[in-house]
Amino acid sequence: MKALVQRVREARVEVDGHAVGAIGPGLLVLVCAMKGDTDAHAERLVAKLLKLRIFSDEQGRMNRSVQDLDGQGRAGGLLIVSQFTLAADTAGGNRPSFTLAAAPDEGRRLYELVLRRATELHPQVAQGQFAAHMQVHLVNDGPVTIPIDIDKA
């Protein structure tokens, strides 16, 4: 699985002008299931997201995870959005190919597994809408943007 993680002060996803998911400080996570991905890939992605230390401690060092955003035991939000375009291959020309992405049914199943596991393990999880035309609004904090390829993690 691939993900693009952005540390945000706030983020929300809209579909047809209506907010379907929103968080305050936390992580906006764009997620793409790739061909050959399994439940184990989804599980490893969730574990990585919850432990990824990209929030500042008292010394300003990236030393905290979304689970302890402020050092006082308060968790930040996770906004998890499906994003098949992370599978884009531009090596063959100017029009991206998405043949490396999982088929839509499998992509949905793995995305929903990520959501389910994240919700079981974290107190504040919001989501986008699979296969919808979404508008994603965010205030990137830093900016901090981290790509994750779970096959290489």
N, C-alpha and C positions, 0 to 999 in steps of 0.2 A: 504494500500500500504506500501511497505517497501522500504527504500532507505539507501544507504551507501554514506555518504557525505565526501569528502576529500578536505581539503583546499590545493590548489596547487599554485605553482609558474607558472606552465604551464602544459598543458595536450593536448593530441591529440588521435584520434581514426583512425586506418587504417583498410581498407578492401582490400584484394588482393594487398597490398603494396602501396595503394593510401590513402592519408589523406582524410577522409570524414568529420571531424570536429576537430577544434583546438581552444584553448583559451590560453591567457596569465594568469596572476594572477586571481584567482577566485575559483570556486567550480567545482569539478568533481563529478557528481551525478549518481550513479548506481541505477536504479529504477526497482522494481518488482511489478507487479499487482498480487494481491492474489485473490483466489476465494472469491466471495462476495463483492469485491471492487466496488465502484460506482463512478459516476462523482464527488460527494461530496468529496470522499477520494482524488481524483486527485487534486481538487481545494485546499483542505487543505494542501496537500503536497507542492504545489507551494507556497502558502502563507508562510508556514514554511521555505522553502528554502530561500525565499527573505528576511525574517526577522531574520534568524538564525545569532546570533552575535558571530562569531568565528574568526573575524579579529581583529588584535591588534590596540588599540588607542595609543596616545602619551605616556601613562604610561605602555604600554606593556600588558594591560589587554584585554581580548577578549570582545570587546565592540562595534564592528562595523559589519554590515551585508555586504553582497556582493553588495548591492545597494549603499553603501558608503564606498567602500574598503579603500580608502586612507584618508578619513576625509575631502576631498576637493570636494565631490559630484561626484567623478568619480566612476562609477560602475565597478565591476569586471565581468569576464565572467562566464557563466554557460555552462558546457559541460554535457549534459544529455544523458545517455547510458542505453538502456534496458538490464536487467540482471536477467533473470528468476531464476538463481541459488541462489538468495537471499531467495528463498522459500524452500531451501533444508531442509529436515528432516533427521537427521542421527540417530535418536533414535532406529531404527529397525536394525541396523547393520552398515557395513562399506560402503555400496553403498547408496548414498543419494537418497531419494525419492523426487520428485518434484510435488506430487499430490496436494499440497496446492497452487500452482501457478494457476493463471487464465488460462483458455483455450487460445490458441494462438490468435484467432481472437479478443477476449475480451482484452487480454493483449496488443495487438497492438492498439486497439481503445483507451484504457486508457493511454498508453504511448504517443500516438499522441495528446491526450487531454492535458496531462502535457506539452508537447512541445508547443502546440498552446497557452495555457494560459501563460506559461513562456515568450514566444515571445511577447505576447500582453503587458505584464507588465514589461519587462526588456529589456534593449537595446542590450545586447550581449548574444545570445544563440546559441550554436552549439549542434550538436547531433551525435549520433552513427547511426548505420543502424540496424533496427529491424530484428532479426532472422539471422543475418549474423555472420560469424566467424570473430571476430574483434580482433585486437591487440590494447590494451590501453596503452599508454605511459604517464607517469606523473612524476612530481617532487612534492612529498607531502611536504608541507610547515609546519614544526613543529617537527614531523609529527602531524597532526590533522586529525582524522578520527572519524566521528560521525554516529552511526546507528540511523535510524528513523523508528519507526513503527507507522504509522499514526493512527491505531486503538487505540494505547496507548498514543498518543500525546495529 
